[in-house]
Amino acid sequence: MRPGAMWFIKDPQDQNSHPIRDILDRPTFTQLRKICVSGVMYAFVVALVVSSVAGLLLLGSKSIMPFRWKNRYVFRRFSFNKDDGQS
């Protein structure tokens, strides 16, 4: 990779780099704003991924997926009773 391509990432070997001091020197409002923006972006990405997967499953449920399951179908042929005659 050519030098300067990742200019937004600080070099950890740099003696003049003090990331904790940089965070503490900034105002609280700026830090809270950055945290809120990061939270909104993270929530947006998670919602986008979840909704796209759910949308693709709904879209493909009638054409791609061959599995059909009727919810009202009774799977068992016998009933379970509490009183089974063993007293």
ROLUMGU-829487 format. One record per residue (C-alpha): residue in three letters; x, y negated, z negated. Coordinates in steps of 0.05 Angstrom, whole numbers, plus 5000, padded with zeros to 4 digits. Layout:
<recs>
(rec 'ALA', (X, Y, Z))
...
</recs>
This chain:
<recs>
(rec 'MET', (5000, 5000, 5000))
(rec 'ARG', (5027, 4932, 5017))
(rec 'PRO', (5043, 4883, 4961))
(rec 'GLY', (4987, 4835, 4944))
(rec 'ALA', (4931, 4880, 4970))
(rec 'MET', (4903, 4890, 4901))
(rec 'TRP', (4913, 4819, 4876))
(rec 'PHE', (4854, 4823, 4827))
(rec 'ILE', (4887, 4878, 4785))
(rec 'LYS', (4943, 4854, 4740))
(rec 'ASP', (5008, 4891, 4739))
(rec 'PRO', (5015, 4927, 4672))
(rec 'GLN', (5091, 4921, 4677))
(rec 'ASP', (5088, 4845, 4679))
(rec 'GLN', (5117, 4814, 4616))
(rec 'ASN', (5074, 4752, 4624))
(rec 'SER', (5008, 4791, 4626))
(rec 'HIS', (4968, 4788, 4561))
(rec 'PRO', (4898, 4813, 4575))
(rec 'ILE', (4874, 4812, 4503))
(rec 'ARG', (4899, 4741, 4493))
(rec 'ASP', (4864, 4721, 4558))
(rec 'ILE', (4798, 4750, 4532))
(rec 'LEU', (4805, 4716, 4464))
(rec 'ASP', (4823, 4648, 4495))
(rec 'ARG', (4760, 4645, 4537))
(rec 'PRO', (4695, 4616, 4508))
(rec 'THR', (4643, 4663, 4479))
(rec 'PHE', (4590, 4641, 4528))
(rec 'THR', (4635, 4660, 4586))
(rec 'GLN', (4647, 4728, 4557))
(rec 'LEU', (4573, 4740, 4543))
(rec 'ARG', (4556, 4718, 4614))
(rec 'LYS', (4607, 4767, 4643))
(rec 'ILE', (4579, 4823, 4600))
(rec 'CYS', (4508, 4808, 4621))
(rec 'VAL', (4527, 4804, 4695))
(rec 'SER', (4563, 4870, 4689))
(rec 'GLY', (4503, 4901, 4655))
(rec 'VAL', (4455, 4877, 4708))
(rec 'MET', (4500, 4902, 4764))
(rec 'TYR', (4508, 4970, 4729))
(rec 'ALA', (4433, 4976, 4719))
(rec 'PHE', (4421, 4958, 4791))
(rec 'VAL', (4469, 5011, 4817))
(rec 'VAL', (4439, 5064, 4771))
(rec 'ALA', (4368, 5046, 4792))
(rec 'LEU', (4388, 5046, 4865))
(rec 'VAL', (4420, 5115, 4860))
(rec 'VAL', (4363, 5146, 4820))
(rec 'SER', (4309, 5116, 4865))
(rec 'SER', (4345, 5136, 4929))
(rec 'VAL', (4351, 5208, 4905))
(rec 'ALA', (4279, 5210, 4882))
(rec 'GLY', (4256, 5178, 4948))
(rec 'LEU', (4295, 5229, 4989))
(rec 'LEU', (4266, 5286, 4948))
(rec 'LEU', (4195, 5259, 4958))
(rec 'LEU', (4208, 5248, 5032))
(rec 'GLY', (4237, 5317, 5043))
(rec 'SER', (4189, 5354, 4998))
(rec 'LYS', (4139, 5365, 5053))
(rec 'SER', (4186, 5380, 5110))
(rec 'ILE', (4254, 5404, 5086))
(rec 'MET', (4242, 5441, 5021))
(rec 'PRO', (4206, 5508, 5031))
(rec 'PHE', (4188, 5518, 4958))
(rec 'ARG', (4114, 5511, 4944))
(rec 'TRP', (4088, 5514, 4873))
(rec 'LYS', (4015, 5509, 4855))
(rec 'ASN', (4009, 5481, 4785))
(rec 'ARG', (3942, 5513, 4770))
(rec 'TYR', (3964, 5584, 4787))
(rec 'VAL', (3965, 5631, 4726))
(rec 'PHE', (4030, 5670, 4725))
(rec 'ARG', (4013, 5720, 4669))
(rec 'ARG', (3963, 5777, 4676))
(rec 'PHE', (3953, 5789, 4602))
(rec 'SER', (3939, 5744, 4543))
(rec 'PHE', (3979, 5734, 4480))
(rec 'ASN', (3936, 5740, 4417))
(rec 'LYS', (3958, 5726, 4347))
(rec 'ASP', (3916, 5784, 4322))
(rec 'ASP', (3946, 5844, 4357))
(rec 'GLY', (3917, 5896, 4311))
(rec 'GLN', (3978, 5910, 4267))
(rec 'SER', (3955, 5899, 4196))
</recs>
